[in-house]
Amino acid sequence: MAEELKQRIGNLPREEWTDPAREVFAFWGEPNAWEEGSKTNMSMVMANHPKLAIAYNTFGKHLLLASSIAVRPRELVVLRTAWLQKCEYEWHYHVGYALSAGLTMEEIAAIRDGWESPVWDGKEEDRAILRAVDELVDDSRIGDECWEMLGRHYDRQQVMDLVFTIGNYVMLGWAVATFGIPLEPGVDAIGFDLKTRSGESPAGRFRPFEKD
């Protein structure tokens, strides 16, 4: 069970919706966000600091749209960091994104157990990704054995993208926990047990800029 979030920085009040703040709302192409605000608490909280938000989103846009790392390993990274940090916000959304990226429920469940789970037998790339997350979080560096495993699957630029992707989602988890960013009202939250609040099975989901 994750520690209950204490909301310290709330969604930007409407009376403070400047044009720079609206640029944050609309950055990811969400329909009507400029006029009505974003439907995501993440964007609405980040809009409290538009300069930081745009700089961070620009970095995030590279990781999502221009990274040399494919979607599947990126989702392994996000879910492993979310599990380690008990970040319910990221876990909820990225379970759906991972399903859309082709991960199975069995694999998503095994992410909680880490790189040594037998689910990753015969899947060296996946195992190396999960191990890289753990080693960077625990030791602030990737060890030689894991580095060699990664080198069998990734070139120099891909490894660089991977390290920065891991760092990004660790940093994002810090922000969620420290600012106290909750899931949006009415969301059928996916718990760490992979059950939704309503009892429905988790389903795939897409980001605003992705097509079904």
Secondary structure as UniProt FT lines:
FT   HELIX           14..16
FT   HELIX           19..26
FT   TURN            27..28
FT   TURN            31..32
FT   HELIX           33..36
FT   HELIX           41..46
FT   TURN            47..48
FT   HELIX           50..61
FT   HELIX           62..66
FT   HELIX           71..85
FT   HELIX           88..100
FT   TURN            101..102
FT   HELIX           105..111
FT   TURN            112..113
FT   TURN            115..116
FT   HELIX           118..120
FT   TURN            121..122
FT   HELIX           124..139
FT   HELIX           144..151
FT   TURN            152..153
FT   HELIX           156..179
FT   TURN            185..186
FT   TURN            192..193
FT   TURN            197..198
FT   TURN            208..209
//
